[in-house]
Amino acid sequence: MTDKNVKIVSCLLILLLGLLIGCIATGEALKADPGQKFTLRIGQTAEIKNEPLAIRFNGVTGDSRCPKGVTCVWAGEVKCDATVTHQGASSNITFTQMGSTEPSSETYKGYKFTFSVQPYPEAGKQIAPADYRLVLTVEKNPP
């Protein structure tokens, strides 16, 4: 390969890498069917197919769940901040799951959100914000 060819290939690889990073950074929304379980990372958005509804997981605002392997007086809870956009109007809501592994649910604008937060805390281990996942199922409530 000549020096000119190496430069061209290098430029193309750099351009391709830049495009790939740009696609990841824009965080294209996940598409989920109503009733389908899906998982969001912090900063990720899901659009519910055939519904005027999208949800963005903004982050965990508090996690006081009793860690595995520890005896606690209170089971604790985990709170997640989300932005729900319904018919173009956005609202911030808080999903609160009590300190168990059982999913919780909230209703909003005629939809039922069944959710859980992962991972569950373990004694002596810190959960990094990037490790949190919001596991959701969104269903339209019957009229």
Backbone bond lengths (Angstrom), bond angles and torsions (degrees), N, CA, C in turn:
res aa  C-N    CA-C-N  psi(-1)  N-CA   C-N-CA  omega(-1)  CA-C   N-CA-C  phi
1 M - - - 1.439 - - 1.524 109.14 -
2 T 1.295 115.36 136.34 1.461 118.88 178.88 1.524 109.78 -81.13
3 D 1.351 114.53 165.34 1.473 119.68 178.72 1.529 110.91 -59.15
4 K 1.334 116.05 -36.63 1.463 120.29 -179.75 1.524 110.17 -64.57
5 N 1.332 117.80 -43.31 1.467 122.10 179.10 1.526 111.13 -65.10
6 V 1.313 117.69 -39.10 1.465 121.83 179.04 1.527 109.41 -63.52
7 K 1.340 116.42 -41.76 1.469 120.28 179.14 1.524 110.74 -64.63
8 I 1.323 116.78 -41.64 1.464 120.84 179.94 1.530 110.04 -64.22
9 V 1.315 116.95 -47.37 1.470 121.11 179.58 1.528 110.09 -62.80
10 S 1.319 117.67 -41.44 1.463 121.45 178.59 1.525 110.88 -62.12
11 C 1.316 117.06 -44.54 1.472 121.36 178.68 1.530 110.83 -62.41
12 L 1.314 116.42 -42.83 1.461 119.88 178.92 1.526 111.25 -63.95
13 L 1.324 117.64 -40.86 1.469 120.79 178.12 1.528 111.29 -64.62
14 I 1.318 117.04 -41.26 1.467 120.87 177.96 1.525 110.06 -64.13
15 L 1.332 117.29 -42.85 1.459 121.92 178.17 1.529 110.37 -62.41
16 L 1.318 117.43 -45.08 1.462 122.06 179.22 1.525 111.10 -62.35
17 L 1.313 116.82 -42.71 1.463 121.44 178.04 1.527 110.41 -62.98
18 G 1.320 117.29 -42.09 1.465 121.42 177.78 1.518 112.11 -61.83
19 L 1.335 116.49 -41.84 1.457 120.43 177.59 1.523 111.40 -64.28
20 L 1.310 116.48 -41.97 1.458 121.49 178.95 1.523 110.80 -62.28
21 I 1.311 117.31 -45.96 1.467 121.50 178.65 1.525 109.64 -63.65
22 G 1.307 117.67 -39.41 1.466 120.98 177.93 1.514 112.33 -62.42
23 C 1.318 117.52 -39.60 1.459 120.76 178.33 1.525 111.00 -66.34
24 I 1.309 117.09 -40.52 1.457 120.88 178.67 1.520 109.79 -66.57
25 A 1.317 117.59 -41.79 1.460 121.69 -176.47 1.524 112.43 -66.82
26 T 1.336 118.24 -32.58 1.451 119.55 -179.60 1.518 111.20 -71.64
27 G 1.313 117.65 -18.07 1.454 121.30 175.37 1.526 112.88 58.17
28 E 1.304 116.90 57.04 1.450 120.83 179.52 1.522 109.36 -50.87
29 A 1.326 115.75 137.50 1.460 121.71 -175.95 1.526 111.63 -66.13
30 L 1.303 114.14 141.66 1.456 122.76 172.94 1.525 107.34 -74.73
31 K 1.296 117.86 142.97 1.471 122.01 177.05 1.525 107.90 -106.67
32 A 1.348 116.36 125.78 1.461 120.39 -178.36 1.518 110.00 -129.33
33 D 1.320 115.88 140.09 1.458 121.11 174.85 1.520 109.27 -77.04
34 P 1.326 118.11 147.93 1.470 119.51 173.19 1.526 109.54 -57.01
35 G 1.317 116.72 135.60 1.459 121.80 -178.97 1.521 114.32 84.71
36 Q 1.332 118.00 -6.99 1.462 122.62 -179.88 1.524 109.35 -89.17
37 K 1.322 117.26 133.25 1.462 121.39 176.08 1.521 108.70 -76.80
38 F 1.342 115.81 135.51 1.459 120.93 177.69 1.519 108.71 -144.16
39 T 1.317 115.73 164.16 1.462 121.84 -175.86 1.517 109.83 -125.02
40 L 1.352 115.35 134.68 1.456 121.44 177.42 1.519 110.89 -116.42
41 R 1.327 116.22 138.92 1.460 123.03 169.25 1.525 107.16 -87.74
42 I 1.309 117.49 163.39 1.459 120.37 175.69 1.531 108.69 -59.20
43 G 1.330 115.62 131.22 1.458 121.54 -179.28 1.517 114.51 90.49
44 Q 1.319 117.56 -6.29 1.456 121.00 -177.21 1.530 110.29 -94.54
45 T 1.341 115.97 148.80 1.457 123.24 -178.79 1.521 109.83 -119.68
46 A 1.332 115.64 144.93 1.464 121.35 173.66 1.523 108.11 -122.06
47 E 1.308 115.85 138.08 1.453 122.24 172.89 1.519 107.21 -106.84
48 I 1.338 115.97 135.00 1.458 120.56 179.46 1.528 107.44 -89.99
49 K 1.318 115.36 121.28 1.468 121.31 -175.84 1.525 111.14 -60.12
50 N 1.326 114.97 139.25 1.460 123.73 177.38 1.527 113.88 60.56
51 E 1.319 116.58 19.83 1.464 122.45 177.04 1.532 107.54 -133.35
52 P 1.344 117.53 147.48 1.477 119.57 178.14 1.527 110.39 -83.81
53 L 1.343 115.94 56.92 1.458 120.93 -169.39 1.526 111.22 -141.04
54 A 1.334 114.84 134.04 1.460 121.65 174.08 1.524 107.39 -139.67
55 I 1.340 116.12 151.84 1.458 120.98 178.82 1.517 109.18 -136.74
56 R 1.322 115.13 135.20 1.477 122.03 178.51 1.523 108.12 -118.61
57 F 1.329 116.46 130.07 1.464 122.83 176.74 1.523 106.82 -88.00
58 N 1.341 115.98 109.08 1.464 121.42 -176.77 1.521 113.54 -85.99
59 G 1.331 117.18 -30.04 1.459 118.61 179.74 1.510 112.56 153.63
60 V 1.321 114.68 172.87 1.459 122.69 177.58 1.523 106.99 -96.10
61 T 1.330 116.26 124.75 1.464 120.43 -178.06 1.527 112.15 -96.82
62 G 1.318 117.14 -11.82 1.463 120.55 176.75 1.516 110.46 -174.52
63 D 1.321 116.01 139.98 1.461 120.60 179.01 1.520 108.54 -140.80
64 S 1.327 115.58 101.45 1.467 120.83 179.95 1.527 111.21 -115.02
65 R 1.338 117.21 21.07 1.470 120.09 -179.13 1.518 111.16 -62.48
66 C 1.324 114.91 141.37 1.456 120.91 178.60 1.532 108.79 -67.64
67 P 1.339 117.91 120.53 1.469 120.34 -177.00 1.527 112.96 -63.65
68 K 1.335 115.36 153.10 1.460 121.77 173.38 1.521 108.33 -56.42
69 G 1.320 116.85 139.90 1.455 121.28 175.70 1.516 113.99 82.74
70 V 1.343 118.10 7.05 1.462 121.74 -179.53 1.532 107.61 -123.36
71 T 1.331 117.15 140.57 1.451 121.75 174.46 1.524 107.81 -93.63
72 C 1.329 116.39 123.28 1.461 121.66 -176.88 1.526 109.95 -123.89
73 V 1.325 115.85 153.52 1.456 121.68 175.67 1.528 109.20 -75.56
74 W 1.329 117.05 -35.08 1.457 123.09 -179.06 1.520 108.97 -122.63
75 A 1.327 116.52 140.00 1.472 120.73 -178.56 1.523 112.34 -71.34
76 G 1.331 117.52 -20.49 1.458 121.09 -179.85 1.512 112.09 79.01
77 E 1.328 115.31 -172.79 1.452 121.46 -179.42 1.522 109.92 -158.23
78 V 1.327 114.45 162.59 1.454 120.56 173.42 1.519 107.07 -127.09
79 K 1.342 115.95 135.46 1.468 122.15 -179.24 1.517 109.34 -117.75
80 C 1.331 114.31 132.68 1.460 121.21 179.33 1.517 109.91 -121.27
81 D 1.314 115.57 137.20 1.458 122.20 176.45 1.523 107.84 -94.67
82 A 1.329 115.01 131.53 1.463 120.30 178.61 1.524 109.33 -137.80
83 T 1.317 115.23 155.41 1.452 121.25 172.58 1.515 107.25 -113.50
84 V 1.328 115.42 121.67 1.456 121.01 178.01 1.521 107.84 -107.20
85 T 1.318 115.97 127.24 1.459 121.45 177.83 1.519 107.45 -110.94
86 H 1.341 115.02 118.71 1.462 121.71 -179.17 1.521 108.07 -124.35
87 Q 1.297 116.48 120.84 1.465 123.29 -178.90 1.532 111.25 52.00
88 G 1.326 116.76 39.76 1.451 122.69 175.54 1.516 115.98 86.52
89 A 1.343 118.09 -10.41 1.466 121.69 179.21 1.526 109.21 -101.44
90 S 1.335 116.25 129.38 1.467 121.30 -177.26 1.520 111.66 -103.13
91 S 1.341 114.84 143.73 1.463 122.53 175.79 1.515 108.79 -139.59
92 N 1.326 115.92 142.12 1.464 119.98 173.01 1.520 108.29 -86.11
93 I 1.322 115.81 134.50 1.456 120.94 175.50 1.522 108.52 -131.99
94 T 1.321 115.09 159.16 1.460 121.22 178.00 1.522 108.87 -115.40
95 F 1.313 116.15 124.89 1.464 122.09 172.97 1.523 107.08 -94.83
96 T 1.326 117.16 125.84 1.459 121.54 179.13 1.519 108.94 -118.90
97 Q 1.328 115.66 121.97 1.459 121.44 176.03 1.517 107.74 -112.37
98 M 1.313 115.56 125.07 1.457 119.47 177.22 1.526 108.56 -65.82
99 G 1.319 116.50 159.16 1.465 122.29 -171.79 1.503 115.31 -67.96
100 S 1.291 117.04 57.05 1.463 120.93 174.80 1.520 107.44 -132.83
101 T 1.292 115.01 177.38 1.459 118.46 177.59 1.519 111.13 -94.64
102 E 1.350 116.91 0.05 1.461 120.73 178.19 1.528 109.78 -77.86
103 P 1.329 117.45 136.91 1.466 119.84 177.66 1.531 111.17 -62.99
104 S 1.317 115.62 153.98 1.455 123.08 174.95 1.520 107.69 -112.54
105 S 1.333 116.37 173.96 1.466 118.33 177.10 1.523 110.31 -145.44
106 E 1.314 114.28 152.78 1.464 124.05 176.77 1.522 106.32 -137.89
107 T 1.325 116.19 151.80 1.456 119.82 173.25 1.519 108.68 -114.27
108 Y 1.332 114.46 147.75 1.461 120.45 -179.70 1.522 108.40 -157.98
109 K 1.323 116.25 125.11 1.472 122.97 174.74 1.531 112.75 50.87
110 G 1.336 116.88 39.97 1.459 120.51 177.60 1.515 114.82 82.59
111 Y 1.324 117.48 12.90 1.462 121.93 178.40 1.528 109.51 -121.69
112 K 1.314 115.32 146.57 1.464 121.26 175.06 1.519 108.00 -107.24
113 F 1.341 115.37 123.96 1.460 122.76 177.37 1.518 107.82 -104.95
114 T 1.315 117.62 113.14 1.459 122.02 173.93 1.522 105.95 -102.02
115 F 1.340 116.27 128.26 1.457 118.55 -170.17 1.521 112.56 -146.51
116 S 1.308 113.93 159.90 1.464 122.40 169.98 1.527 106.94 -147.22
117 V 1.327 114.81 158.40 1.456 120.90 -178.30 1.520 108.17 -115.79
118 Q 1.310 115.42 131.27 1.465 121.48 179.30 1.519 109.04 -124.92
119 P 1.290 119.80 154.71 1.462 127.92 -4.09 1.527 111.38 -78.92
120 Y 1.317 114.81 164.82 1.458 120.33 175.46 1.531 107.10 -83.95
121 P 1.345 118.00 138.50 1.469 120.18 -176.99 1.537 113.14 -62.10
122 E 1.319 114.27 147.66 1.462 121.93 174.35 1.515 108.32 -123.76
123 A 1.325 115.69 145.54 1.466 120.95 -178.71 1.520 110.66 -55.77
124 G 1.324 116.28 130.32 1.459 121.96 175.69 1.511 115.42 80.09
125 K 1.337 118.12 2.47 1.464 121.06 -179.38 1.522 109.86 -119.44
126 Q 1.319 116.58 130.54 1.459 123.50 177.31 1.524 109.12 -89.92
127 I 1.330 117.32 137.89 1.466 120.90 176.45 1.525 107.98 -94.51
128 A 1.308 115.91 121.06 1.471 120.74 176.93 1.528 108.57 -73.72
129 P 1.332 118.22 143.27 1.466 119.97 179.26 1.529 113.38 -51.91
130 A 1.307 117.68 -38.29 1.472 120.94 -178.88 1.526 112.90 -67.18
131 D 1.340 117.47 -15.54 1.465 121.07 -178.83 1.526 113.33 -86.74
132 Y 1.335 117.67 -15.21 1.463 120.11 -178.36 1.522 110.81 -69.48
133 R 1.344 114.65 143.44 1.459 122.80 175.75 1.529 108.24 -134.50
134 L 1.320 115.91 139.26 1.455 122.41 174.00 1.521 106.32 -106.04
135 V 1.333 115.77 115.67 1.464 121.81 -179.12 1.530 106.73 -99.23
136 L 1.317 116.71 121.05 1.462 122.20 -171.72 1.523 113.23 -128.80
137 T 1.322 114.18 151.13 1.455 122.86 164.23 1.518 105.22 -131.78
138 V 1.324 117.93 129.87 1.460 122.47 -179.06 1.512 108.34 -117.50
139 E 1.336 114.86 126.13 1.465 120.89 179.48 1.520 108.90 -130.57
140 K 1.315 116.08 144.56 1.454 120.56 175.93 1.527 107.91 -79.92
141 N 1.344 115.83 129.16 1.467 119.84 177.17 1.525 109.49 -69.92
142 P 1.340 116.03 143.08 1.474 117.14 176.88 1.538 109.80 -65.43
143 P 1.319 117.50 147.69 1.480 120.44 -177.72 1.526 112.32 -63.68
